[in-house]
Amino acid sequence: MNRYPKHYTYKGRIIKFSQTQVMGILNITPDSFSDGGRFHKKTAALEQADLMISQGVNIIDVGGESSRPGANKVSAEEEMNRVIPIISEISRKHPGVLISIDTMKVDVARKAMAAGASMINDITGLRDPMMVNLISKLKAPVVIMHMQGTPQTMQKNPQYKDVVCDIKNYFVERANFCKRRGINKIILDPGIGFGKTRNHNLEILRRLEEIVELRWPVLVGLSRKSFIGKTLGTMVDTRLNGTLASNAIAVSKGAKIIRVHDVVENLHVARMADIINKGMKYRKTQQLLEPNENNNNCNR
């Protein structure tokens, strides 16, 4: 059984798992599903980064290519033109902040890490051998996501025997693969919305603790996703409450990183869930409630 890590470090920057980490989304794209175009220009992107940092975000996840269903592919050159100046400036202005590069392209990842990023978020789960070689060489933290198909095909009738068991088996294979190649700072992302139906996504959330049992840190990206809209009948800009409820459940089941658009609200959810979870564990460990006749009050 893997020993659960307390933290990951990279070039002096630390991802702590003693409390839930809030990862703020910064899409430098014109076509992302929720905020496409809002931060496509450098000034707006940097202002948003400053805002999230002032709000207390733990990690900023910078992406230059939309991964929404059916999204158009972007060249590595275009993606680098979008994200590298932003990462460089955030790193220069806020040297202590932890930056993640959200990319499936090894050239983008390499330049982003050189520009100041501290972890790689690969939605393909390290399908590219060159990405594997890069992460092995850097000894950097990596998010391995589960995705059935590609962003262009993933929502065309996704099917599983048992969605949680299938994802767990995938992660076991990926973790063993990484270990053999000297990659040990692994974070698992079950890929909510990536090759899953609404019911698949809800089932993953219901049984998230089964993935947490693998004892690698788990990241969930639920923010404003379509499964929330389909469940509540809400449009993308009115899914905050559904997002907060979903993230509260995820944290209560052991998620260590939540990837979000709305930092303050989700930070409050994460901190409350952490406090409640730690309090429950403390009570259980210390056996504060001894069996006696005064403990039957729940029947009142």
KAUR-V323009 format. One line per field, one symbol per residue. burial: 1 if it has 16 or more other ideal C-beta (glycine too) atoms within 10 Angstrom, else 0. Layout:
burial->???
This chain:
burial->000010010100101010111111111110011010001100001101100110001111111111111010010100110111011111100000111111111101111110111111111111000011011101011111111101100110010000110011011001100100001011111111111110011111101100110101111111111111101000000011011101111110111111111110111011001000100000000000000000000000
